[in-house]
C-alpha cells in the first residue's frame, strides 16, 4: 500500500508492478477504480493481474473520506445474495458522499500521483468496475492529454438523464473505450447502453460497447455471489487488448 495526496486527505492505494521488472525503462500506467465493495483482496488480485501484463497499476481507496480500506470493505466474501444485500446498506451512504465535484478533484490527484512516478510512462489507461466505471469515464474526459484508454465493466449510471452524467463529457475525451455491461442491469439498462453508444459515436471515439449476455451486475467479482468466470475472462481479454494497442 502507498498513500496518495488529495485536497481532502491521503487515501491508501494499492500499487502493483510486474514481478519480473526491476528498474529499466518506465512502463505504461493504469489507474484502477474499484467497485463499491471496497479496496479488498479481490481488487488487489485484479490489479496484480493487470500489472503482470507489463503495467504499473494504482488502485486508490476512493471511499477514504468514510474510512480506511479495511473499514469500508467486508470482512469476508459476499458469497450469498443475503450477505451482499446486507453489506450494501452501508455502501449507499458512502456512495452518496462521493459527489461528482469531489470525485473530479480526487481523480486529478490520482492521475497526478500515477503519472508523476519515475517508473510510469504516459499515456496511461484507466479502468473501473460498477461505480468505478463512472470514475474511469470522468478521468478519460477530464484528462484527455494523458488518458489513452478507458475500460468500464458492469458499470452503472454511465449515461443517465442527470445533468452531470459521465457520458456528457465524452466530446472532450480522446481515449479508446471498451465497455462490458451486465445483462438486465437496472443501473445500466438497454436504453442507457444505447445512449452511451450514441454519445461515443457523436464524439467520434473508437469504442466497443457490449452487453455480456447472461451476466449480473458485478460479474467480475469472485468474492461475491454474482461472479461469472467466463465473463470475467472475456473482460480481461478485451481489457488487455485495449491497453496493449493503445499504451505501447
Secondary structure, 3 states (H helix, E strand, C coil): CEEEEECCEEEEEEEECCCCCCCCCCEEEEEEECCCCCCCHHHHHHHHHHHCCCCEEEEECCCHHHCCCCCCCCCCCECCHHHHHHHHHHHHHHHHHCCHHHHHHHHHHHHHHHHCCCCEEEEEEEEEECHHHHHHHHHHHHCCCCEEEEEEECCCCCCCCCCCCHHHHHHHCCCEEEEEEECCCCCCCHHHHHHHHHHHHHCCCCEEEEEECCCCCCCCCCCECCCCHHHHHHHHHHHHHHHHHHHC
